[in-house]
Amino acid sequence: MRDVIIFVEHNGGQTRKVTFELAAEARRLADALGGKAHALVAGVGSAALARQLQNHPLDKIFHTDDADVDKFLLDPVVDYLEAVAKVTGPAAILVPNTMLGRDVAGRIVARLDAGLASDVTELRVENGRVHCIAPKLQGSTITTCAFKGGDYGVITVRPNAFAAQLQATGAELVPLEKPAGKTYGMVVESDVEEATGEIGLEEAAVVVSGGRGLGGPEPFETLLKPLAEALGGAVGASRAAADAGWVPYSLQIGQTGKIVSPQLYIAVGISGAIQHKVGMQTAGTIVAINRDGTVPIGETADLLVVGDLFQIIPALTTLVQEAKAAHT
Ligand SMILES: Cc1cc2nc3c(=O)[nH]c(=O)nc-3n(C[C@H](O)[C@H](O)[C@H](O)COP(=O)(O)OP(=O)(O)OC[C@H]3O[C@@H](n4cnc5c(N)ncnc54)[C@H](O)[C@@H]3O)c2cc1C
């Protein structure tokens, strides 16, 4: 495999940030393999998104505005990805490790009889082979795996693991023909948009998470949300908070929730059970705020602030807001 293809995830006319991270990593990998870096963007509005992607270091951007991609569940987009893979020949296919990306990855692996590496946080090329580094077993083990030599390898990449790179390399726009003879059965009846207008948790550079220590749903709105907004981040939660019905499960971080890797993770009133830690321990800097100085989150945190969150969070929010105001 020499070329690299990225699957572009987009929603509401916006390309997800992880796409730009994949584009930069695809360029680096393709250069190391001696191949080219390509992208597939499919669905209504893709022609415009493809033009925006020309600001990123790609060689070809395959695109289609086919409305069937939005109307039917998964199969049309997988058809297009398969078509691009057949055009380029043997390739590594990078897909975001998101809800949609994981579904797409599972299907394209079956279509291409490819290998799969999931939740990858680092990639390198050695002797012409792509090596994938990924945390496993709840982060207790870091694995390195390489594809055995088949034509295709599919890699789901953790958002925030790589830096995006703005660099126009004159990528060619390639419109795609609709694959012939396809019929689709699974119609998308409606698309439920959670947390409209907020930054996606998995992609946020800053996550402010709350746990049982918040004591109810209100402090998520009145304390955590203002702090997250001041820091340009998103609100997350422990399972205890989600189980209590204080926040939707879509905010839950951990083993049975979302895995996040922001630059800054602030755990507020969260004890740091292993099932929570596996969802956030790869964050760049971890700050915990807890009234108990002996909590397990203290072992993972770079900074454990011992005190009452109801006093600390408003004061911290004010400091951040003042600092921002001073710099504008
Ligand atoms: C199979 C399985 C899967 C699981 N998956 C997940 C998962 O994905 N994510 C997850 O989070 N959990 C998960 N759990 C649950 C996990 O084991 C813990 O029960 C949960 O994480 C605890 O949540 P918490 O830290 O909010 O609550 P607690 O453990 O009750 O901690 C609350 C903390 O708040 C502090 N506190 C209280 N009041 C204040 C205050 N005024 N100021 C400052 N600090 C205060 C306390 O000192 C305490 O440390 C899972 C469990 C199982 C068995």
PDBQT file of the ligand as one rigid body, heavy atoms in Angstrom, charges set to zero:
ROOT
HETATM    1  C1  LIG A 401     -19.068  -1.733  33.569  1.00  0.00    +0.000 C 
HETATM    2  C2  LIG A 401     -18.953  -0.326  34.076  1.00  0.00    +0.000 A 
HETATM    3  C3  LIG A 401     -18.763   0.687  33.171  1.00  0.00    +0.000 A 
HETATM    4  C4  LIG A 401     -18.643   2.013  33.612  1.00  0.00    +0.000 A 
HETATM    5  N1  LIG A 401     -18.439   3.012  32.684  1.00  0.00    +0.000 NA
HETATM    6  C5  LIG A 401     -18.226   4.251  33.124  1.00  0.00    +0.000 A 
HETATM    7  C6  LIG A 401     -17.939   5.305  32.215  1.00  0.00    +0.000 A 
HETATM    8  O1  LIG A 401     -17.905   5.135  30.989  1.00  0.00    +0.000 OA
HETATM    9  N2  LIG A 401     -17.708   6.539  32.705  1.00  0.00    +0.000 N 
HETATM   10  C7  LIG A 401     -17.747   6.821  34.055  1.00  0.00    +0.000 A 
HETATM   11  O2  LIG A 401     -17.524   7.977  34.425  1.00  0.00    +0.000 OA
HETATM   12  N3  LIG A 401     -18.028   5.847  34.934  1.00  0.00    +0.000 NA
HETATM   13  C8  LIG A 401     -18.289   4.578  34.503  1.00  0.00    +0.000 A 
HETATM   14  N4  LIG A 401     -18.616   3.618  35.414  1.00  0.00    +0.000 N 
HETATM   15  C9  LIG A 401     -18.899   4.038  36.803  1.00  0.00    +0.000 C 
HETATM   16  C10 LIG A 401     -17.652   4.233  37.655  1.00  0.00    +0.000 C 
HETATM   17  O3  LIG A 401     -17.248   3.008  38.205  1.00  0.00    +0.000 OA
HETATM   18  C11 LIG A 401     -17.952   5.238  38.789  1.00  0.00    +0.000 C 
HETATM   19  O4  LIG A 401     -19.030   4.753  39.539  1.00  0.00    +0.000 OA
HETATM   20  C12 LIG A 401     -18.279   6.631  38.303  1.00  0.00    +0.000 C 
HETATM   21  O5  LIG A 401     -17.313   7.076  37.389  1.00  0.00    +0.000 OA
HETATM   22  C13 LIG A 401     -18.314   7.583  39.506  1.00  0.00    +0.000 C 
HETATM   23  O6  LIG A 401     -18.705   8.846  39.081  1.00  0.00    +0.000 OA
HETATM   24  P1  LIG A 401     -18.275  10.149  39.887  1.00  0.00    +0.000 P 
HETATM   25  O7  LIG A 401     -16.796  10.222  39.969  1.00  0.00    +0.000 OA
HETATM   26  O8  LIG A 401     -19.009  11.293  39.292  1.00  0.00    +0.000 OA
HETATM   27  O9  LIG A 401     -18.933   9.900  41.317  1.00  0.00    +0.000 OA
HETATM   28  P2  LIG A 401     -18.257   9.592  42.724  1.00  0.00    +0.000 P 
HETATM   29  O10 LIG A 401     -17.344   8.438  42.641  1.00  0.00    +0.000 OA
HETATM   30  O11 LIG A 401     -19.361   9.527  43.694  1.00  0.00    +0.000 OA
HETATM   31  O12 LIG A 401     -17.352  10.879  43.002  1.00  0.00    +0.000 OA
HETATM   32  C14 LIG A 401     -17.893  12.131  43.313  1.00  0.00    +0.000 C 
HETATM   33  C15 LIG A 401     -16.727  13.013  43.736  1.00  0.00    +0.000 C 
HETATM   34  O13 LIG A 401     -17.186  14.336  43.957  1.00  0.00    +0.000 OA
HETATM   35  C16 LIG A 401     -16.439  14.884  45.039  1.00  0.00    +0.000 C 
HETATM   36  N5  LIG A 401     -17.204  15.991  45.584  1.00  0.00    +0.000 N 
HETATM   37  C17 LIG A 401     -18.416  15.943  46.181  1.00  0.00    +0.000 A 
HETATM   38  N6  LIG A 401     -18.827  17.185  46.519  1.00  0.00    +0.000 NA
HETATM   39  C18 LIG A 401     -17.848  18.052  46.139  1.00  0.00    +0.000 A 
HETATM   40  C19 LIG A 401     -17.692  19.450  46.211  1.00  0.00    +0.000 A 
HETATM   41  N7  LIG A 401     -18.627  20.255  46.753  1.00  0.00    +0.000 N 
HETATM   42  N8  LIG A 401     -16.541  19.994  45.734  1.00  0.00    +0.000 NA
HETATM   43  C20 LIG A 401     -15.565  19.216  45.189  1.00  0.00    +0.000 A 
HETATM   44  N9  LIG A 401     -15.682  17.869  45.090  1.00  0.00    +0.000 NA
HETATM   45  C21 LIG A 401     -16.802  17.279  45.548  1.00  0.00    +0.000 A 
HETATM   46  C22 LIG A 401     -16.250  13.729  46.006  1.00  0.00    +0.000 C 
HETATM   47  O14 LIG A 401     -15.151  13.933  46.854  1.00  0.00    +0.000 OA
HETATM   48  C23 LIG A 401     -16.055  12.557  45.033  1.00  0.00    +0.000 C 
HETATM   49  O15 LIG A 401     -14.686  12.338  44.780  1.00  0.00    +0.000 OA
HETATM   50  C24 LIG A 401     -18.743   2.310  34.997  1.00  0.00    +0.000 A 
HETATM   51  C25 LIG A 401     -18.920   1.265  35.899  1.00  0.00    +0.000 A 
HETATM   52  C26 LIG A 401     -19.031  -0.033  35.452  1.00  0.00    +0.000 A 
HETATM   53  C27 LIG A 401     -19.207  -1.144  36.447  1.00  0.00    +0.000 C 
ENDROOT
TORSDOF 0
